[in-house]
Amino acid sequence: MSHMDMSKMNMGAASQAGDSLMNLASGTSMNPESWTMPMLMREEENWRLMFMGSAFLVDTQQTGPRGADKFYSASWGMFAASHDLAGGTFMFQLMLSLDPGTITERRYPELFQTGETAYGRPLVNAQHPHDFIMGLGMHYAHSLGEHTTLQLYFAPVGDPALGPVAFSHRASASELPQAPLSHHWQDSTHIANEVLTAGILYKKVRLEASGFYGTEPDENRWNIDYGPMNSWSTRLSVLPAKNWMAQVSVGRLARPERQEPGDVVRSTASLQYSRPLQNGGQWSTSLIWGRNHRLLDHSNSNAYLLETMLPVSRKNFLTGRIELVDKDELFTDQPDLAAQLARTAGSSFRIGAYTFGYTRDIGIFDEIETGIGANLTTYSLPGAIKPYYGDHPLGLNLYLRLRLL
């Protein structure tokens, strides 16, 4: 087994179709071609086997009236197997997470985070765990000409063509254990059901269309949800050079939040950059925008994110994430207070989150990249909600990171 560099990789899939599958992250999303994906691989009887995984042990401390503390673990692991088939390449993917067993009470604390439910109540100031089965799908790619490749993807649990690479697999977020506050504006469909995607890749441009079940997973994180293919999306991706990846996408989600009526039209755009450095690391940065347009009341909310991961040496990593997010669910767990604020200050509040961190590799295990680190988040918020969050709320994460090399 060995560390795999996606930009130089040759595993027997010498065809253009096979190479197009090797650069995929979550579903059919892509990091820049130059990104060296941490991975173990082997060949077995003409099958190319790939193993990826990451885990964080995290101690979270938060200040303010609505802050909380917790020790938890967030993790994911993926197995992929590819094989030449009918003049093209077939690939099977399975992605699992132990979050349902290592994150108690169906949440971990995160100030100003919203989305989904736990025990029938909206999650506020908390992030939900991932499903045990984060992904289960099949890809097929077939060359249609010298520069053209057809890509097909079906997944009972998967990621439709909507948004950037999900934060769990995004190069620029690889040293940040907590979910971004903009998750439900940008990449929350990375665990969707009944996903069917068709795409055409021509040179460095790809156009995709997906159908899928638009409602987010229920509270039972151990099962596979299902429903009608009632939502759609389309995405245009461009890779102008190995270090760059850009996408724009739009989709209509049928009732994405189970506790709320109405469909949402989501629009996203992102630009990702990864550059190999002389110290052996890679500097990766992402700029992402997402908008949710609620068809029920024709309201719009936006989320902006800028994040980076910079290896200042082979074993030292600096991280940063800056977000501006329009939050309109901060008091859904307290309906009376939400109604009072709606009359006096409105129901939507722009929150700024500014995260800065450091990770140090300590190299305990073979073939596992082990590191310890910390990050601190400060926030900006409207004066109307400072009595409920404090004037200067803070969030601190201390963590141990484990990752397959």
PLY file of the C-alpha trace (Angstrom):
ply
format ascii 1.0
element vertex 405
property float x
property float y
property float z
element edge 404
property int vertex1
property int vertex2
end_header
0.00 0.00 0.00
1.12 3.55 -0.63
0.23 7.21 -0.47
-1.59 8.23 -3.62
-0.92 11.42 -5.57
-4.02 11.93 -7.71
-2.17 14.11 -10.21
0.49 11.48 -10.97
-1.43 8.32 -10.13
-1.36 5.32 -12.47
-3.14 2.27 -11.09
-3.77 0.43 -14.31
-6.69 2.69 -15.20
-4.76 4.30 -18.04
-7.89 5.32 -19.91
-9.29 8.82 -19.90
-12.54 7.42 -18.43
-10.75 5.71 -15.56
-8.70 8.80 -14.78
-11.86 10.91 -14.61
-13.15 8.78 -11.72
-9.91 8.92 -9.76
-10.28 12.66 -9.08
-13.71 12.39 -7.41
-14.25 13.31 -3.76
-17.81 13.11 -2.36
-20.24 11.83 -5.02
-19.07 13.41 -8.27
-17.59 16.58 -6.71
-13.90 17.31 -7.26
-10.97 18.93 -5.51
-8.30 20.48 -7.76
-6.35 17.88 -9.74
-3.11 18.75 -7.93
-4.55 17.84 -4.52
-2.74 14.79 -3.15
-5.52 12.77 -1.57
-4.40 10.91 1.58
-5.10 7.30 0.69
-3.94 3.70 0.95
-4.25 1.64 -2.20
-3.55 -1.80 -3.57
-4.31 -3.90 -6.66
-6.03 -7.27 -6.41
-6.82 -9.35 -9.51
-7.35 -6.33 -11.80
-9.32 -4.46 -9.13
-7.92 -1.17 -7.87
-8.73 -0.87 -4.16
-8.60 2.42 -2.27
-8.95 3.15 1.46
-9.41 6.62 2.93
-10.26 7.73 6.45
-10.11 10.54 8.97
-11.07 10.88 12.66
-10.97 13.68 15.23
-11.19 13.36 19.01
-12.44 16.80 20.05
-12.92 18.71 23.29
-15.16 21.74 22.66
-15.46 24.66 25.07
-17.82 27.60 24.39
-18.65 30.80 26.26
-21.85 32.79 26.65
-25.39 31.98 27.83
-25.97 29.58 24.92
-22.52 28.01 24.82
-21.82 24.41 25.87
-18.91 22.02 26.38
-18.45 18.46 25.11
-15.95 15.72 24.34
-16.78 13.77 21.18
-15.35 12.12 18.09
-16.19 12.83 14.43
-15.00 10.39 11.78
-15.46 8.95 8.31
-13.89 6.18 6.26
-14.27 5.30 2.59
-13.57 2.20 0.53
-13.58 2.33 -3.27
-12.94 -0.39 -5.84
-12.61 0.21 -9.58
-12.39 -2.18 -12.53
-12.37 -1.90 -16.31
-15.79 -2.77 -17.73
-17.29 -2.73 -21.24
-14.73 -0.33 -22.64
-15.03 2.01 -19.66
-14.40 1.98 -15.90
-16.74 0.94 -13.08
-16.20 2.12 -9.50
-18.00 1.14 -6.28
-17.89 3.44 -3.25
-18.83 2.87 0.40
-18.41 5.58 3.00
-19.11 5.01 6.70
-19.03 7.18 9.83
-18.96 6.23 13.52
-20.55 9.57 14.46
-23.86 8.01 15.62
-21.95 6.03 18.25
-19.37 8.65 19.27
-21.52 11.82 19.34
-24.02 11.52 22.17
-27.42 13.24 22.32
-27.41 13.41 18.49
-25.39 16.65 18.47
-22.17 18.39 19.33
-22.10 22.05 20.44
-21.39 24.73 17.88
-22.49 28.30 18.50
-24.90 29.70 15.88
-25.17 26.39 14.02
-28.68 25.40 12.86
-30.35 22.70 10.77
-32.13 19.34 11.25
-33.56 18.00 14.52
-32.80 15.85 17.57
-35.54 14.13 19.57
-38.16 15.96 17.51
-36.82 19.46 18.30
-34.84 21.78 16.03
-31.08 21.77 16.54
-29.83 25.22 17.51
-26.24 26.01 18.49
-25.42 22.41 17.66
-24.30 20.28 14.72
-25.92 16.94 13.91
-23.78 13.79 13.48
-23.33 12.17 10.08
-25.25 9.03 9.19
-23.47 5.71 9.71
-23.77 5.14 5.95
-22.53 8.44 4.51
-22.27 7.11 0.97
-23.16 3.99 -1.00
-22.94 4.29 -4.76
-21.67 3.19 -8.15
-19.92 5.13 -10.90
-19.39 4.31 -14.55
-17.28 6.34 -16.98
-16.95 5.72 -20.71
-14.91 7.62 -23.27
-16.97 9.04 -26.16
-14.03 10.47 -28.03
-10.53 11.82 -27.68
-11.56 14.56 -25.22
-15.09 13.56 -24.14
-16.15 11.25 -21.29
-19.62 10.18 -20.19
-20.01 9.83 -16.40
-22.94 8.03 -14.73
-23.56 7.75 -10.99
-26.27 6.05 -8.94
-26.32 6.06 -5.14
-28.97 4.97 -2.63
-26.94 7.28 -0.35
-24.82 9.83 -2.13
-24.05 13.37 -3.21
-25.90 15.01 -6.13
-24.39 17.60 -8.46
-25.02 20.56 -6.16
-22.42 22.65 -4.39
-18.69 22.32 -3.78
-16.87 19.36 -2.27
-18.46 18.66 1.13
-16.47 20.02 4.07
-15.61 16.50 5.30
-13.59 15.88 2.11
-12.55 19.40 1.12
-8.80 19.95 0.96
-8.97 23.38 2.62
-11.02 22.01 5.55
-8.84 18.98 6.28
-7.55 20.37 9.60
-10.91 21.72 10.86
-12.98 19.21 12.86
-16.17 21.30 13.13
-18.75 21.84 10.39
-19.01 25.33 8.84
-22.01 27.47 9.81
-22.75 27.73 6.08
-23.20 23.96 5.72
-26.95 24.11 5.00
-26.48 26.74 2.30
-23.57 25.15 0.46
-22.93 21.41 0.84
-25.58 19.80 3.08
-26.82 17.56 0.24
-23.64 15.48 0.49
-25.75 12.82 2.23
-28.86 12.50 0.04
-30.93 9.53 -1.07
-31.84 8.00 -4.44
-29.22 10.03 -6.29
-28.92 9.63 -10.07
-26.40 11.80 -11.94
-25.31 12.00 -15.57
-22.42 14.14 -16.70
-20.37 14.99 -19.76
-16.70 15.87 -19.31
-15.10 17.66 -22.26
-11.43 18.43 -21.74
-11.48 20.54 -18.55
-15.21 21.37 -18.47
-17.97 19.17 -17.04
-21.75 19.59 -17.09
-23.90 17.41 -14.80
-27.57 16.92 -13.94
-28.98 15.02 -10.94
-32.28 13.77 -9.61
-32.56 12.87 -5.91
-34.74 12.78 -2.80
-34.52 16.29 -1.40
-35.37 15.85 2.28
-32.37 15.64 4.61
-31.75 12.45 6.64
-34.00 11.73 9.62
-32.79 11.42 13.21
-32.10 7.69 12.95
-28.47 7.87 11.89
-28.04 4.10 11.59
-30.49 3.40 8.75
-30.79 4.24 5.05
-33.56 6.74 4.32
-35.48 6.68 1.07
-38.12 8.62 -0.81
-39.19 9.67 -4.31
-36.71 11.31 -6.68
-38.47 14.66 -6.22
-35.57 17.12 -6.49
-33.11 18.13 -9.18
-29.82 19.96 -9.62
-27.30 20.87 -12.28
-23.64 21.84 -11.97
-21.01 23.28 -14.30
-17.41 22.61 -13.25
-14.23 24.00 -14.78
-10.63 22.94 -14.09
-8.58 25.59 -15.92
-5.29 24.28 -14.46
-4.22 21.52 -12.09
-4.21 23.88 -9.10
-7.70 25.32 -9.72
-11.27 24.08 -9.58
-14.43 26.20 -10.02
-18.11 25.30 -10.04
-21.54 26.92 -10.22
-24.68 24.95 -9.46
-28.39 25.29 -8.80
-31.01 22.88 -7.55
-34.56 22.66 -6.31
-34.87 20.73 -3.03
-38.28 19.35 -2.09
-38.82 20.12 1.60
-35.18 19.84 2.68
-35.96 20.41 6.37
-38.40 17.80 7.70
-39.83 20.14 10.35
-40.55 22.96 7.88
-42.94 23.10 4.89
-41.93 24.38 1.49
-39.28 23.79 -1.16
-35.94 25.58 -1.48
-34.02 26.68 -4.56
-30.31 26.53 -3.72
-27.63 28.30 -5.75
-23.90 27.93 -5.13
-20.58 29.02 -6.60
-17.09 28.11 -5.45
-13.43 28.47 -6.34
-10.84 26.06 -4.93
-7.06 26.28 -5.10
-4.40 23.71 -4.12
-0.68 24.16 -4.67
2.04 21.64 -3.76
4.81 23.23 -1.67
8.52 22.46 -1.50
8.14 21.24 2.09
6.00 18.34 0.86
2.66 19.80 1.93
-0.07 21.52 -0.04
-1.60 24.93 0.44
-5.37 24.69 -0.16
-7.93 27.50 -0.14
-11.66 27.66 -0.91
-14.00 30.58 -1.55
-17.68 29.53 -1.47
-21.07 31.23 -1.74
-24.48 29.68 -1.25
-28.04 31.03 -1.33
-31.31 29.45 -0.21
-34.47 30.85 -1.78
-37.58 29.64 0.06
-40.47 29.27 -2.33
-43.06 29.41 0.46
-42.37 33.07 1.34
-39.88 34.00 -1.43
-37.22 34.91 1.13
-33.49 34.74 0.41
-30.61 33.98 2.75
-26.92 33.90 1.88
-23.75 32.31 3.21
-20.15 33.21 2.36
-17.07 31.20 3.31
-13.33 31.62 2.91
-11.09 28.92 4.37
-7.46 27.91 4.02
-5.00 25.29 5.19
-1.32 26.21 4.96
1.50 23.77 5.82
4.23 26.11 7.07
6.49 23.04 7.29
6.05 19.31 6.78
4.54 18.87 10.26
3.01 22.25 11.07
-0.32 23.45 9.67
-2.09 26.78 10.01
-5.81 26.91 9.34
-8.38 29.64 8.95
-12.07 29.95 8.16
-14.10 33.16 7.81
-17.88 33.03 7.36
-20.81 35.41 7.00
-24.16 33.64 7.25
-27.78 34.84 7.38
-29.27 32.81 10.23
-33.05 32.72 10.64
-33.42 29.65 12.88
-31.45 30.76 15.94
-34.49 30.78 18.22
-36.70 28.06 16.74
-36.14 26.08 19.96
-37.80 28.98 21.87
-40.92 29.95 19.84
-42.07 32.70 22.22
-38.70 34.42 22.12
-38.53 33.98 18.34
-41.92 35.70 17.99
-40.86 38.55 20.27
-37.64 39.15 18.32
-39.51 38.96 15.00
-41.66 41.91 16.14
-38.76 44.02 17.41
-35.58 43.05 15.55
-36.55 40.71 12.75
-36.11 36.97 12.30
-32.86 36.84 10.31
-29.49 37.78 11.76
-26.15 38.02 9.96
-23.51 36.12 11.91
-19.78 36.38 11.35
-17.52 33.51 12.44
-13.72 33.83 12.40
-11.73 30.65 13.06
-7.96 30.38 13.36
-6.07 27.22 14.27
-2.85 25.23 14.36
-2.11 21.50 14.00
1.18 19.72 14.74
1.89 16.26 13.36
3.31 13.96 16.04
3.68 10.72 14.03
2.62 7.96 16.43
1.41 5.26 14.04
2.64 3.86 10.71
0.44 4.82 7.73
-1.66 7.06 10.01
-1.00 10.79 10.03
-1.41 11.73 13.70
-1.63 15.30 14.87
-2.73 17.46 17.78
-4.18 20.90 17.38
-6.53 23.64 18.46
-8.65 26.34 16.89
-10.42 29.38 18.29
-13.57 30.98 16.84
-14.73 34.51 17.54
-18.08 35.87 16.35
-19.74 39.09 15.25
-23.49 39.39 15.82
-26.24 42.02 15.88
-26.79 43.88 19.12
-30.39 42.63 19.33
-29.27 39.08 20.13
-26.24 39.85 22.33
-28.34 39.47 25.52
-28.84 35.80 24.55
-25.29 35.03 23.32
-23.09 37.52 25.17
-21.16 40.46 23.80
-18.12 38.42 22.74
-18.91 34.68 22.49
-15.99 32.34 21.83
-15.58 28.73 20.79
-12.45 26.64 21.42
-11.69 23.18 19.99
-8.79 21.01 21.18
-8.32 17.86 19.11
-6.35 14.79 18.18
-6.45 14.04 14.43
-5.92 10.62 12.83
-5.81 10.17 9.04
-4.84 7.34 6.73
-1.81 8.26 4.62
0 1
1 2
2 3
3 4
4 5
5 6
6 7
7 8
8 9
9 10
10 11
11 12
12 13
13 14
14 15
15 16
16 17
17 18
18 19
19 20
20 21
21 22
22 23
23 24
24 25
25 26
26 27
27 28
28 29
29 30
30 31
31 32
32 33
33 34
34 35
35 36
36 37
37 38
38 39
39 40
40 41
41 42
42 43
43 44
44 45
45 46
46 47
47 48
48 49
49 50
50 51
51 52
52 53
53 54
54 55
55 56
56 57
57 58
58 59
59 60
60 61
61 62
62 63
63 64
64 65
65 66
66 67
67 68
68 69
69 70
70 71
71 72
72 73
73 74
74 75
75 76
76 77
77 78
78 79
79 80
80 81
81 82
82 83
83 84
84 85
85 86
86 87
87 88
88 89
89 90
90 91
91 92
92 93
93 94
94 95
95 96
96 97
97 98
98 99
99 100
100 101
101 102
102 103
103 104
104 105
105 106
106 107
107 108
108 109
109 110
110 111
111 112
112 113
113 114
114 115
115 116
116 117
117 118
118 119
119 120
120 121
121 122
122 123
123 124
124 125
125 126
126 127
127 128
128 129
129 130
130 131
131 132
132 133
133 134
134 135
135 136
136 137
137 138
138 139
139 140
140 141
141 142
142 143
143 144
144 145
145 146
146 147
147 148
148 149
149 150
150 151
151 152
152 153
153 154
154 155
155 156
156 157
157 158
158 159
159 160
160 161
161 162
162 163
163 164
164 165
165 166
166 167
167 168
168 169
169 170
170 171
171 172
172 173
173 174
174 175
175 176
176 177
177 178
178 179
179 180
180 181
181 182
182 183
183 184
184 185
185 186
186 187
187 188
188 189
189 190
190 191
191 192
192 193
193 194
194 195
195 196
196 197
197 198
198 199
199 200
200 201
201 202
202 203
203 204
204 205
205 206
206 207
207 208
208 209
209 210
210 211
211 212
212 213
213 214
214 215
215 216
216 217
217 218
218 219
219 220
220 221
221 222
222 223
223 224
224 225
225 226
226 227
227 228
228 229
229 230
230 231
231 232
232 233
233 234
234 235
235 236
236 237
237 238
238 239
239 240
240 241
241 242
242 243
243 244
244 245
245 246
246 247
247 248
248 249
249 250
250 251
251 252
252 253
253 254
254 255
255 256
256 257
257 258
258 259
259 260
260 261
261 262
262 263
263 264
264 265
265 266
266 267
267 268
268 269
269 270
270 271
271 272
272 273
273 274
274 275
275 276
276 277
277 278
278 279
279 280
280 281
281 282
282 283
283 284
284 285
285 286
286 287
287 288
288 289
289 290
290 291
291 292
292 293
293 294
294 295
295 296
296 297
297 298
298 299
299 300
300 301
301 302
302 303
303 304
304 305
305 306
306 307
307 308
308 309
309 310
310 311
311 312
312 313
313 314
314 315
315 316
316 317
317 318
318 319
319 320
320 321
321 322
322 323
323 324
324 325
325 326
326 327
327 328
328 329
329 330
330 331
331 332
332 333
333 334
334 335
335 336
336 337
337 338
338 339
339 340
340 341
341 342
342 343
343 344
344 345
345 346
346 347
347 348
348 349
349 350
350 351
351 352
352 353
353 354
354 355
355 356
356 357
357 358
358 359
359 360
360 361
361 362
362 363
363 364
364 365
365 366
366 367
367 368
368 369
369 370
370 371
371 372
372 373
373 374
374 375
375 376
376 377
377 378
378 379
379 380
380 381
381 382
382 383
383 384
384 385
385 386
386 387
387 388
388 389
389 390
390 391
391 392
392 393
393 394
394 395
395 396
396 397
397 398
398 399
399 400
400 401
401 402
402 403
403 404
